[in-house]
Amino acid sequence: MNIAAQIRKKIKNIPESEPFGYADLDIALADFITAAKAIERLQKKGEIKKVSKGIFYRPEISVFGAMPPKYDLILKNYLFKNGKRAGYITGFKLYNQLSLTTQMAFKTKVATNRPLKKIEISWLKVDAVKAYVEVTDDNYILLGYLDVLKDIKNIPDSSPDNALYILIPKLKKLKSVELNNLIQNAFEYPPRVRALLGAILEIHFSTNKNIEKLKKSINPTTKYKIRLDKNLPNKLNWNIK
């Protein structure tokens, strides 16, 4: 069976409306150019449609014509690579999911280490930003918490005090291993994140051995203007105003 026939067979085994990329077709490097030409011919025939660069789908045909791809699966394609998590949803959409704001985001922001560009496909609009550390299944939720601390002054329909009121109970539920993972990742974030996290730890996790490390990692002469009135009575110890 030649390469074109192999490609056609593999694509027919992919459910209609489900996006796929070259990696899903298991194409050998030596066959890539031939495979790309075969895919281009299938596009011209209308058997498959292009979603974005390197991403395609086999349209489901209804009485109204070709149906669009499944947008949740398109997004998943950017959150995972070869079955492993490579990104996570952050920004306003994440903060809405965490009940920090009631505002809905028109765009989805994805933090990832992959070289992704802006995506605009019908109503699916995605902006990609570089994650501070490599994203895994073990840390992506924790990275979301650190993003909250990073953006705490800019969460719509919220305040830093309100955000901490909601976030701190979530942190208190973390297992010891998760908490230490959170702290370790915090060293890759801006100093204000480490200051906020250190102040939270000092009150709610006073026996944690990493508190002093966080304290030493921030400049003692730098002031962090976050406008907190409650939740962190020890804020001055961490140069938080």
C-alpha positions as CSV (number, residue, x, y, z in Angstrom):
1,M,0.0,0.0,0.0
2,N,1.5,3.4,-1.0
3,I,1.8,6.4,1.3
4,A,-1.3,8.2,0.0
5,A,-3.5,5.1,0.4
6,Q,-2.1,4.6,4.0
7,I,-2.9,8.3,4.8
8,R,-6.5,7.9,3.4
9,K,-7.1,4.7,5.4
10,K,-5.8,6.3,8.7
11,I,-8.0,9.4,8.2
12,K,-11.1,7.3,7.6
13,N,-10.5,5.7,11.0
14,I,-10.6,9.1,12.7
15,P,-14.2,10.1,13.8
16,E,-15.9,12.8,11.8
17,S,-15.5,16.4,13.1
18,E,-12.5,15.3,15.3
19,P,-9.4,17.4,14.6
20,F,-6.1,15.6,13.9
21,G,-2.5,16.5,13.1
22,Y,0.4,14.8,11.4
23,A,1.4,13.2,14.6
24,D,-2.0,11.3,14.7
25,L,-1.2,9.8,11.3
26,D,2.1,8.3,12.5
27,I,4.0,9.5,9.5
28,A,7.7,8.6,9.1
29,L,10.0,11.5,8.6
30,A,11.1,10.1,5.2
31,D,7.5,10.0,4.1
32,F,6.5,13.5,5.3
33,I,6.6,15.3,2.0
34,T,4.7,12.6,0.2
35,A,2.1,12.6,3.1
36,A,1.7,16.4,3.0
37,K,1.0,16.2,-0.7
38,A,-1.6,13.4,-0.2
39,I,-3.3,15.6,2.5
40,E,-3.3,18.6,0.2
41,R,-5.1,16.5,-2.5
42,L,-7.7,15.3,0.1
43,Q,-8.3,19.0,1.0
44,K,-8.9,19.9,-2.7
45,K,-11.4,17.1,-3.0
46,G,-13.2,18.3,0.1
47,E,-12.7,15.0,2.0
48,I,-10.9,16.9,4.8
49,K,-10.8,20.5,5.8
50,K,-8.0,22.6,7.4
51,V,-8.6,23.9,10.9
52,S,-5.2,25.7,11.3
53,K,-1.6,25.1,10.4
54,G,-1.1,21.3,10.6
55,I,-4.5,20.6,12.0
56,F,-7.4,19.1,9.9
57,Y,-10.7,17.3,10.3
58,R,-13.0,15.1,8.3
59,P,-16.3,17.0,8.1
60,E,-19.6,15.4,9.0
61,I,-22.1,16.1,6.2
62,S,-25.6,16.9,7.3
63,V,-28.6,18.2,5.4
64,F,-27.2,21.7,6.0
65,G,-23.9,20.8,4.5
66,A,-20.5,20.2,6.1
67,M,-20.5,20.5,9.9
68,P,-17.8,22.4,11.8
69,P,-15.1,20.6,13.8
70,K,-15.5,19.9,17.5
71,Y,-14.0,23.0,19.1
72,D,-13.4,21.4,22.5
73,L,-11.3,18.8,20.8
74,I,-9.4,21.5,18.9
75,L,-8.5,23.2,22.2
76,K,-7.5,19.8,23.6
77,N,-5.1,19.5,20.7
78,Y,-3.2,22.5,22.0
79,L,-3.3,21.4,25.7
80,F,-1.8,18.0,25.0
81,K,1.0,16.7,22.8
82,N,1.4,13.1,22.1
83,G,-1.0,12.3,24.9
84,K,0.9,14.3,27.5
85,R,-0.2,17.6,28.9
86,A,1.7,20.5,27.4
87,G,-0.5,23.5,28.4
88,Y,-3.3,24.7,30.6
89,I,-6.1,27.3,30.5
90,T,-5.2,30.5,32.4
91,G,-6.4,34.1,32.4
92,F,-10.0,35.2,32.8
93,K,-11.4,31.9,31.8
94,L,-9.5,30.1,34.6
95,Y,-10.4,32.8,37.1
96,N,-14.1,32.3,36.2
97,Q,-13.7,28.6,36.7
98,L,-12.2,29.2,40.1
99,S,-15.2,31.5,41.0
100,L,-12.9,34.5,41.3
101,T,-14.9,36.5,38.7
102,T,-18.3,36.3,37.1
103,Q,-17.1,37.8,33.8
104,M,-16.9,35.5,30.8
105,A,-13.9,35.7,28.5
106,F,-14.3,36.1,24.8
107,K,-10.8,34.6,24.3
108,T,-9.2,31.5,25.9
109,K,-5.7,32.0,27.1
110,V,-3.4,28.9,27.1
111,A,-0.1,28.8,29.0
112,T,2.3,26.4,27.3
113,N,5.9,25.8,26.4
114,R,5.0,24.8,22.9
115,P,5.5,27.4,20.1
116,L,1.8,28.2,19.5
117,K,0.4,31.1,17.6
118,K,-2.9,32.9,18.1
119,I,-5.9,30.7,17.0
120,E,-9.1,32.1,15.6
121,I,-11.6,29.5,14.3
122,S,-15.2,30.6,14.3
123,W,-16.0,31.4,17.9
124,L,-12.9,29.6,19.3
125,K,-10.3,32.3,19.9
126,V,-7.1,31.3,21.7
127,D,-4.1,33.4,22.8
128,A,-1.0,31.4,23.8
129,V,1.4,32.7,26.4
130,K,4.7,31.1,27.6
131,A,4.3,29.1,30.7
132,Y,6.9,29.8,33.5
133,V,7.8,26.2,33.8
134,E,7.3,23.0,31.9
135,V,3.6,22.0,32.2
136,T,2.7,18.5,33.4
137,D,-0.4,16.7,34.7
138,D,1.1,17.1,38.2
139,N,1.6,20.8,38.2
140,Y,-0.9,22.5,35.9
141,I,-3.5,23.2,38.6
142,L,-0.8,24.5,40.9
143,L,0.5,26.8,38.1
144,G,-3.1,28.2,37.8
145,Y,-3.0,29.1,41.5
146,L,0.3,30.9,41.0
147,D,-1.2,32.7,38.0
148,V,-3.9,34.0,40.4
149,L,-1.3,35.4,42.7
150,K,0.5,37.0,39.7
151,D,-2.6,38.6,38.3
152,I,-4.4,39.3,41.6
153,K,-4.7,43.0,41.0
154,N,-6.2,42.6,37.6
155,I,-8.9,40.0,38.0
156,P,-12.2,41.6,36.8
157,D,-15.1,42.0,39.2
158,S,-12.8,41.1,42.1
159,S,-10.2,42.5,44.5
160,P,-7.0,41.1,45.9
161,D,-8.7,40.5,49.2
162,N,-11.6,38.6,47.6
163,A,-9.2,36.6,45.5
164,L,-7.2,35.5,48.5
165,Y,-10.5,34.7,50.4
166,I,-11.3,32.2,47.7
167,L,-7.8,30.9,46.9
168,I,-6.5,30.3,50.4
169,P,-9.0,27.5,51.3
170,K,-7.9,25.8,48.0
171,L,-4.3,26.0,49.0
172,K,-5.1,24.6,52.5
173,K,-6.5,21.4,50.9
174,L,-3.2,20.7,49.1
175,K,-1.2,17.6,50.2
176,S,2.3,18.2,51.4
177,V,3.9,17.0,48.2
178,E,1.6,19.4,46.2
179,L,2.4,22.3,48.4
180,N,6.1,21.8,48.1
181,N,5.6,21.5,44.3
182,L,3.7,24.8,44.3
183,I,6.5,26.5,46.3
184,Q,9.2,25.1,44.0
185,N,7.4,26.4,40.9
186,A,6.9,29.8,42.6
187,F,10.7,30.4,42.3
188,E,10.2,30.8,38.6
189,Y,7.5,33.4,39.0
190,P,7.9,37.2,39.6
191,P,9.0,38.2,43.1
192,R,5.6,39.6,44.1
193,V,4.1,36.0,43.6
194,R,6.8,34.6,46.0
195,A,6.0,37.4,48.5
196,L,2.3,36.7,48.5
197,L,2.8,33.0,48.7
198,G,5.3,33.4,51.5
199,A,2.9,35.5,53.5
200,I,0.2,32.9,53.1
201,L,2.5,30.1,54.2
202,E,3.7,32.1,57.2
203,I,0.1,32.2,58.5
204,H,-1.5,29.0,57.3
205,F,1.6,26.6,56.9
206,S,3.9,28.0,59.5
207,T,5.9,24.7,59.9
208,N,6.8,24.6,56.2
209,K,10.6,24.6,55.8
210,N,10.5,26.6,52.5
211,I,9.2,29.8,54.0
212,E,12.7,31.2,54.7
213,K,13.8,30.3,51.2
214,L,11.0,32.4,49.8
215,K,11.9,35.2,52.1
216,K,15.5,35.2,50.9
217,S,14.4,35.1,47.3
218,I,12.8,38.6,47.4
219,N,14.6,41.9,47.5
220,P,14.2,43.3,51.0
221,T,14.1,46.9,49.6
222,T,11.3,46.3,47.0
223,K,7.7,47.1,48.0
224,Y,4.8,45.2,46.4
225,K,1.8,47.4,46.0
226,I,-1.1,45.0,46.0
227,R,-3.8,46.9,48.1
228,L,-4.6,44.3,50.7
229,D,-6.8,45.3,53.6
230,K,-7.3,41.9,55.2
231,N,-6.4,38.2,54.9
232,L,-2.7,38.8,55.4
233,P,-2.1,40.7,58.6
234,N,1.6,39.9,58.2
235,K,1.9,41.6,54.8
236,L,4.4,44.1,55.9
237,N,6.8,41.3,56.8
238,W,6.8,40.5,53.1
239,N,7.0,44.1,51.8
240,I,3.4,44.0,50.7
241,K,1.5,47.2,50.8
